[in-house]
């Protein structure tokens, strides 16, 4: 079930009504859990078993971890959780990828008589997201940072909460479970703010991302037919598409959760205004980048001298692989890992050489740093979106050829939308602009929400398009 669909616009009011009719908090949780399972089963009911399996394993492991005092047994319990969750994720998402990679390696060694093998595996929607959520629960209990939930119902709702179940944000138990222990009454302001955020996400998805998608697909399907400036325009349009698609989902998820009385973490913070690659990762897919930092990078050793580069590169390579079972994603992760290491080296030089530090203090430096960062991110998106590594390399090569003419392909809507987004996000940083938004009357806000959804419904392309991150 997709957010921008008629089915969801029928499903959501039914959930509101049943929650409103629930006289007690526990009954409301039961309604939300049932609704979450219905929401997921609308895609494929057979994979509900995977969510239930992860839920039961981590609930039992978490409770036992908290009571166990022997370190050896605690580690074995943690490994049970890691093996169960990562084992399922590895099989469903990466089995064919590793089989295919192994076969290519064998053929490269001259053993061409080995025949290809492909498993008939369907990737369950959202498995990457809820796997990381349940892992954070058991790891936090193991570290002594969290008490286990006393209620299986509340823990099951934490795992399966439908607004963010299939594409995040990745919510941690320490953030969500305490909210289930409170009476989350929804007032008019929460309804309006949640509805406004849902509308923003809805408009991003159906009026921008889905409109740009056919043009982006045309270029990335046949990159050999296009030249320099057009390929830059395609990379920029894809940057707009993936941002509006993914941040649009996050906005809708956060907005729906808020109207139900729950707070989900912010997942995007104007990433294309970043002035360094480190700043970009503080703004893009925040719930994933902080998860990788806290549960992978720091346990590997973090920034300890002698391990910084290796730990950072491992984290980014695995972060790239998390996005998809393809070498293009691995290369994208490694590319960003290399950029982060270059950025760290640049900061170290600025501490050692005063003339570099003086550059960075100049008023024009922020604009230069922003332009360099945006160009680096656009190049990275080529590897992320390309169908093969060969296509990605070809596109990057042609992007730097001195061909400035624009073929008829160029999608003016995509370019205009991207520039408009940058201007809007920059304006939101201005105190006067924010104050003006806060002064808008409630009636105007409500009317704007209704108008935005109506316009999006009328102008949306035919057929609901799945979100890009559903494939991850």
C-alpha positions in Angstrom: 0.0 0.0 0.0 1.5 3.3 -1.1 1.0 6.6 0.6 0.0 8.4 -2.6 -2.8 6.0 -3.5 -6.6 5.9 -3.1 -6.3 2.8 -0.9 -4.2 4.6 1.7 -6.5 7.6 1.7 -9.3 5.2 2.7 -7.1 3.2 5.1 -5.8 6.2 7.1 -9.2 7.7 8.1 -10.3 4.2 9.2 -7.3 4.0 11.4 -8.0 7.4 12.9 -11.6 6.4 13.6 -10.7 3.2 15.3 -8.0 4.9 17.4 -10.4 7.6 18.4 -13.0 4.9 19.4 -10.4 3.0 21.5 -11.2 3.8 25.2 -7.8 2.7 26.6 -4.2 3.1 25.5 -3.6 -0.6 25.2 -6.6 -1.0 22.9 -5.2 1.9 20.7 -1.9 0.0 20.5 -3.7 -3.1 19.4 -5.5 -1.1 16.7 -2.3 0.4 15.5 -0.5 -3.0 15.4 -3.3 -4.6 13.5 -3.4 -1.7 11.1 0.4 -2.0 10.6 0.2 -5.6 9.8 -2.7 -4.9 7.3 -0.7 -2.2 5.8 2.3 -4.5 5.2 0.2 -7.5 4.1 -1.3 -5.3 1.4 2.0 -5.7 -0.4 2.6 -9.5 0.3 1.0 -11.2 3.4 3.5 -14.0 3.3 6.4 -11.8 4.5 4.5 -10.9 7.7 6.2 -14.1 9.1 9.6 -12.4 8.8 8.5 -9.4 10.8 7.0 -11.6 13.4 10.1 -13.8 13.6 12.4 -10.8 14.1 10.0 -9.4 16.7 9.8 -12.6 18.7 13.6 -13.3 18.6 14.6 -9.8 19.7 11.9 -9.5 22.3 13.1 -12.7 23.9 16.8 -12.0 23.5 16.4 -8.5 24.8 14.6 -9.6 28.0 17.2 -12.3 28.6 20.1 -10.0 27.9 18.9 -7.6 30.6 18.8 -10.3 33.3 22.0 -12.1 32.3 25.2 -11.1 34.1 27.8 -13.5 32.7 29.6 -11.7 29.8 30.1 -14.8 27.8 26.4 -15.7 27.8 25.4 -12.1 27.1 27.7 -12.1 24.0 26.1 -15.4 22.8 22.6 -13.9 23.2 23.7 -10.8 21.2 25.1 -13.1 18.5 21.8 -14.9 18.3 20.1 -11.6 17.5 22.7 -10.6 15.0 22.7 -14.0 13.3 18.9 -14.1 13.1 18.4 -10.6 11.7 21.4 -10.3 9.5 21.0 -13.9 8.3 17.5 -13.1 7.0 18.7 -9.8 5.5 21.7 -11.5 3.9 19.6 -14.3 2.4 16.8 -12.2 0.9 18.8 -9.3 -0.2 22.3 -10.5 -1.0 22.3 -14.2 -1.8 22.0 -13.7 -5.5 24.5 -10.8 -5.5 27.2 -12.9 -3.8 26.4 -16.0 -6.0 26.8 -13.8 -9.1 30.0 -12.2 -7.8 31.5 -15.5 -7.0 30.6 -16.9 -10.4 32.3 -13.9 -12.1 35.4 -14.5 -10.0 35.4 -18.2 -10.9 35.1 -17.4 -14.6 37.9 -14.8 -14.3 40.1 -17.6 -13.0 39.4 -19.6 -16.2 36.8 -22.0 -14.8 34.3 -21.2 -17.5 32.5 -24.6 -17.3 30.8 -23.5 -14.0 27.2 -22.7 -14.9 25.3 -19.7 -13.4 22.9 -20.3 -10.5 20.1 -17.9 -9.5 17.8 -18.3 -6.5 14.2 -17.4 -6.9 14.1 -14.8 -4.1 11.7 -11.9 -3.6 13.1 -9.0 -1.6 10.7 -8.2 1.2 9.8 -4.5 1.3 11.3 -2.6 4.3 13.5 -5.5 5.5 16.6 -3.3 5.7 14.8 -0.7 7.8 13.1 -2.9 10.4 16.2 -5.1 10.7 18.3 -2.1 11.8 15.5 -1.1 14.2 15.4 -4.4 16.0 19.2 -4.6 16.1 19.4 -1.3 17.8 17.1 -2.6 20.5 19.2 -5.6 21.4 22.5 -3.8 21.0 21.4 -0.9 23.3 20.3 -3.4 25.9 23.6 -5.2 25.6 25.5 -1.9 26.2 23.3 -1.1 29.2 21.8 1.9 27.5 18.2 0.6 27.4 15.8 -1.4 29.5 13.8 -4.0 27.7 10.2 -3.5 27.0 7.8 -5.2 29.5 5.1 -5.4 26.8 5.3 -7.6 23.8 2.5 -5.6 22.2 4.4 -2.3 22.5 7.6 -3.9 21.2 5.7 -5.4 18.2 4.2 -2.0 17.5 7.7 -0.4 17.6 8.9 -2.9 15.0 5.9 -2.7 12.7 4.6 0.9 13.1 3.1 1.4 9.7 4.1 5.1 8.8 7.8 4.3 8.8 7.7 0.5 8.4 8.9 0.2 4.8 11.2 3.1 4.2 12.1 4.7 7.5 13.1 6.9 9.2 15.0 4.2 11.1 13.6 4.7 14.6 15.4 3.5 17.8 13.6 1.8 20.6 14.9 4.5 23.1 13.0 7.1 21.0 9.8 5.3 20.3 9.1 2.9 23.2 8.8 5.7 25.9 6.1 7.4 23.8 4.0 4.2 24.0 4.0 4.5 27.8 2.3 8.0 27.6 -1.2 9.1 26.7 -0.4 10.8 23.3 -3.4 13.0 22.9 -3.6 14.7 19.5 -4.5 18.4 19.6 -5.4 20.6 16.6 -1.9 22.0 16.3 -0.4 18.5 16.0 -3.0 17.7 13.4 -2.2 20.8 11.4 1.6 20.4 11.6 1.4 16.7 10.8 -1.0 17.4 8.0 1.2 20.1 6.6 4.3 17.9 6.7 2.3 15.0 5.0 1.2 17.4 2.3 4.7 18.6 1.6 5.9 15.1 1.2 2.9 14.2 -1.0 3.6 17.1 -3.3 7.3 16.3 -3.4 6.6 12.7 -4.4 3.8 13.0 -7.0 4.3 16.5 -8.5 8.1 16.5 -8.6 9.8 13.1 -8.2 7.2 11.2 -10.3 7.2 13.8 -13.0 10.9 13.8 -13.4 11.4 10.0 -13.3 10.6 9.2 -17.0 13.2 11.7 -18.2 15.8 10.5 -15.8 15.1 6.9 -16.7 15.5 7.8 -20.4 19.0 9.1 -20.0 20.3 6.5 -17.5 18.9 3.7 -19.7 21.0 4.8 -22.7 23.8 7.1 -21.5 25.8 6.5 -24.6 23.3 8.6 -26.6 24.0 11.8 -24.6 26.9 14.2 -24.0 28.4 16.4 -21.3 25.9 19.2 -20.4 22.9 16.9 -20.8 24.4 14.3 -18.5 25.1 17.0 -15.9 21.4 18.0 -16.2 20.3 14.4 -15.8 22.5 13.9 -12.7 21.0 17.1 -11.3 17.5 16.0 -12.1 18.1 12.6 -10.4 19.4 14.4 -7.4 16.1 16.3 -7.3 14.1 13.1 -7.9 15.7 11.0 -5.2 15.5 13.8 -2.7 11.9 14.5 -3.4 11.0 10.8 -3.5 12.8 9.8 -0.3 12.4 13.0 1.8 8.8 13.0 0.5 8.2 9.6 2.1 9.9 10.6 5.3 7.7 13.8 5.5 4.6 11.7 4.9 5.7 9.1 7.5 6.6 11.8 10.1 3.4 13.7 9.4 1.1 10.6 9.7 2.8 9.6 13.0 2.4 13.1 14.4 -1.3 13.1 13.6 -1.5 9.8 15.5 0.3 11.4 18.5 3.9 10.0 18.0 7.1 11.7 17.1 9.5 10.2 14.6 13.1 11.6 14.1 14.0 14.1 11.4 15.5 12.4 8.4 16.6 15.3 6.1 17.9 18.8 6.7 18.4 20.6 3.4 21.2 18.2 2.3 21.9 20.1 -1.0 22.9 23.2 1.0 25.8 21.3 2.6 29.2 23.0 2.4 31.2 19.8 2.9 30.7 16.1 2.3 30.7 15.6 6.1 28.0 18.2 6.3 26.1 16.4 3.6 26.0 13.2 5.6 24.8 15.1 8.6 21.8 16.3 6.6 21.0 13.3 4.3 19.2 10.2 5.6 20.1 11.2 9.1 18.6 8.2 10.8 20.8 5.8 8.7 24.0 7.9 9.0 23.7 8.2 12.8 22.9 4.4 13.0 26.0 3.5 11.1 28.0 5.9 13.2 26.8 4.5 16.6 26.5 0.8 15.7 29.3 0.3 13.2 31.8 3.1 13.0 32.3 3.7 16.7 32.5 -0.1 17.6 35.1 -0.5 14.9 37.2 2.0 16.7 35.9 5.3 15.4 38.5 8.1 14.9 41.2 6.5 17.0 44.6 7.3 15.5 45.8 4.7 13.1 42.3 3.3 12.4 40.4 6.4 11.1 40.6 5.8 7.4 40.0 2.1 7.5 37.0 2.4 9.9 35.5 5.2 7.8 35.9 3.3 4.6 34.4 0.0 6.0 31.5 2.0 7.3 30.8 3.7 4.0 31.3 0.6 1.9 28.8 -1.3 4.1 26.5 1.7 4.0 26.6 1.6 0.2 25.9 -2.1 0.2 23.0 -1.6 2.6 21.3 0.4 -0.2 21.3 -2.4 -2.7 22.9 -5.7 -3.8 25.0 -4.2 -6.6 28.6 -3.1 -7.1 27.3 0.3 -8.2 26.2 0.9 -4.6 29.4 -0.5 -3.2 31.4 1.9 -5.4 29.1 4.8 -4.4 29.8 4.0 -0.7 33.5 3.8 -1.3 33.4 7.0 -3.3 31.8 8.8 -0.4 34.2 7.2 2.0 37.1 8.6 -0.1 35.5 12.0 -0.1 35.2 12.0 3.7 38.8 11.0 4.1 39.8 13.9 1.7 37.7 16.2 3.7 39.4 15.1 7.0 42.8 15.6 5.3 41.8 19.1 4.2 40.7 20.1 7.8 44.0 18.8 9.1 45.9 20.9 6.6 43.8 23.9 7.7 45.0 23.4 11.2 48.6 23.2 10.1 48.7 26.0 7.5 47.4 29.4 8.3 46.9 30.4 4.7 44.4 27.6 4.2 42.6 28.6 7.4 42.5 32.2 6.2 40.9 31.0 3.0 38.2 29.2 4.9 37.4 32.4 6.9 36.8 34.4 3.7 33.1 35.3 3.0 33.3 33.8 -0.5 34.5 30.4 0.8 31.1 29.1 1.8 29.9 29.5 -1.8 32.9 27.8 -3.2 32.6 24.9 -0.7 28.9 24.5 -1.5 29.6 24.3 -5.2 32.4 21.8 -4.8 30.2 19.7 -2.5 27.2 19.7 -4.8 29.3 18.7 -7.8 30.9 15.9 -5.8 27.4 14.7 -4.7 26.1 14.8 -8.3 28.9 12.6 -9.5 28.2 10.2 -6.7 24.5 10.0 -7.7 25.6 8.8 -11.2 27.1 5.6 -9.6 24.0 5.3 -7.4 21.5 5.4 -10.2 23.5 3.8 -13.2 22.4 0.4 -14.2 26.0 -0.9 -14.5 29.4 0.3 -13.4 30.3 0.6 -17.1 27.4 3.0 -17.7 28.5 5.1 -14.6 32.1 5.4 -15.8 30.9 6.3 -19.3 28.6 9.0 -17.9 31.3 10.5 -15.7 33.8 10.5 -18.5 31.4 12.3 -20.8 30.4 14.8 -18.1 33.9 16.2 -18.2 34.2 16.4 -21.9 34.0 20.0 -23.3 30.6 19.5 -24.8 28.3 22.3 -23.6 25.3 21.9 -25.9 22.0 20.6 -24.4 20.1 17.9 -26.3 16.3 18.3 -26.4 16.0 15.8 -23.5 16.6 18.4 -20.8 13.7 18.4 -18.4 13.0 22.0 -17.5 10.6 21.0 -14.8 13.3 19.0 -13.0 15.9 21.8 -13.2 13.4 24.4 -12.2 12.2 22.2 -9.3 15.8 21.7 -8.1 16.6 25.4 -8.2 13.3 26.1 -6.4 14.0 23.6 -3.7 17.4 25.2 -3.1 15.9 28.6 -2.8 13.1 27.4 -0.5 15.6 25.6 1.8 17.9 28.6 1.9 14.9 30.9 2.8 13.9 28.6 5.6 17.3 29.4 7.3 16.3 33.1 7.5 14.8 34.2 10.8 12.4 36.6 9.2 11.1 33.9 6.8 10.5 31.5 9.6 8.7 34.1 11.6 6.4 34.8 8.7 5.5 31.1 8.3 4.7 30.9 12.0 2.4 33.9 11.7 0.1 32.3 9.1 -3.4 31.8 10.5 -4.6 28.3 11.3 -7.5 28.5 8.8 -5.1 29.4 6.0 -2.8 26.5 6.9 -5.7 24.1 6.9 -7.0 25.4 3.5 -3.5 25.1 2.1 -3.2 21.5 3.2 -6.5 20.6 1.5 -5.6 22.5 -1.6 -2.2 20.9 -1.8 -3.6 17.4 -1.6 -6.3 18.2 -4.1 -3.9 19.7 -6.7 -1.5 16.7 -6.2 -4.4 14.3 -6.8 -5.5 16.1 -9.9 -2.0 16.6 -11.5 -0.4 13.3 -10.4 0.8 11.0 -13.1 -1.5 8.0 -13.8 -0.8 5.1 -11.5 1.0 5.2 -8.1 4.8 4.9 -8.5 6.7 2.9 -5.8 9.1 4.9 -3.7 12.8 4.5 -4.7 13.8 3.3 -1.3 11.3 0.4 -1.4 13.9 -1.6 -3.3 16.4 -1.2 -0.4 
